[in-house]
Amino acid sequence: MTYVSVREAFLHLDSDYDGFIQVEDILRHFKPEDNIDYYDLKKLMTDKDSKHVGKIGYTDFSRWLGGCIHQTSGFYFRHDSIKNPDFEQAEMRQAKKVNTEDVKAIIASNLGNN
């Protein structure tokens, strides 16, 4: 699966649509041979969760993994128009698409399973 927005990735991972991503939601994307320890992932998610309860809402998810999906971009103002077509076209060419494997790799690297 390829994600082009943080929202899309969050909704895909939130399997029960309760507005939170829990350990089980992430583990369903890993295979047993990936050796992801439930308790290590739970601790990582508790650390990334601003309320420290072990389930991640959209804001915490965006803060944690959003940078790999949406690169921060600046705004270039042109005094002769409201829109900046050159910038918008360049931004679309540079848009980074991230797939499930990329998100899994980030989570695994946070757990030290490189």
C-alpha positions in Angstrom: 0.0 0.0 0.0 1.3 3.5 -0.9 0.4 6.5 1.2 0.4 10.0 -0.2 -1.0 11.6 3.0 -0.6 11.1 6.8 -4.4 10.9 7.0 -4.5 8.0 4.5 -1.8 6.1 6.4 -3.5 6.7 9.7 -6.9 5.5 8.5 -5.3 2.4 6.9 -3.5 1.5 10.2 -6.6 2.2 12.4 -8.3 -1.1 11.6 -11.2 -0.7 14.1 -11.7 3.0 13.2 -11.7 4.1 16.8 -9.5 7.1 16.1 -6.4 5.5 17.7 -3.6 3.2 16.5 -2.8 0.5 19.0 -0.1 -2.2 19.1 -2.4 -4.8 17.5 -3.1 -2.4 14.6 0.6 -2.1 13.8 1.5 -5.8 14.5 -1.0 -7.0 11.9 1.3 -5.5 9.2 4.4 -7.4 10.4 5.2 -11.0 9.7 6.4 -13.3 12.5 9.9 -13.4 10.9 10.1 -9.6 11.4 10.7 -10.4 15.1 8.7 -7.4 16.4 8.3 -7.8 20.2 4.9 -6.9 21.4 6.2 -5.3 24.6 8.9 -3.3 22.9 6.4 -1.9 20.4 4.0 -1.2 23.3 6.8 0.8 25.1 7.7 2.6 21.9 4.0 3.6 21.3 3.6 4.7 24.9 6.7 6.9 24.5 5.3 8.4 21.2 1.8 8.9 22.8 1.6 12.3 24.4 -0.8 10.9 27.0 1.4 7.8 27.6 -1.4 5.3 27.5 0.0 3.3 24.6 -2.4 4.2 21.9 -1.6 6.9 19.3 -4.1 9.4 18.1 -3.8 11.3 14.8 -1.8 14.2 16.2 0.8 11.9 17.8 1.0 9.7 14.7 1.5 12.7 12.5 4.2 14.0 14.8 5.9 10.6 14.8 5.6 9.4 11.2 4.2 12.4 9.3 7.6 13.7 8.3 8.4 10.6 6.2 5.1 10.9 4.3 4.8 14.7 3.9 8.0 16.6 3.6 7.9 20.1 5.0 7.7 22.6 2.2 7.9 26.4 2.2 5.7 28.8 0.4 7.1 31.0 -2.3 5.1 34.2 -2.7 4.8 35.8 -6.1 3.5 39.3 -5.9 1.7 39.1 -9.3 -0.7 36.3 -8.5 -2.4 34.5 -5.7 -1.3 31.1 -7.0 2.2 30.0 -7.8 1.9 27.5 -10.6 5.6 26.9 -10.9 5.9 26.1 -7.3 2.8 23.9 -7.3 4.1 21.9 -10.2 7.5 21.5 -8.6 5.9 20.4 -5.3 3.9 17.7 -7.1 7.0 16.4 -8.8 8.8 16.2 -5.5 6.0 14.7 -3.5 7.2 11.6 -1.7 5.0 8.6 -1.8 5.5 6.2 1.1 4.3 2.6 1.2 3.5 0.2 4.1 7.1 -1.2 3.9 8.5 2.3 4.5 6.3 2.8 7.6 7.2 -0.7 8.9 10.9 0.1 8.4 10.6 3.3 10.4 8.8 1.5 13.2 11.4 -1.3 13.2 14.3 1.1 13.3 12.7 2.8 16.3 12.6 -0.6 18.0 16.3 -1.3 17.0 15.4 -4.1 14.5 17.3 -2.9 11.5 
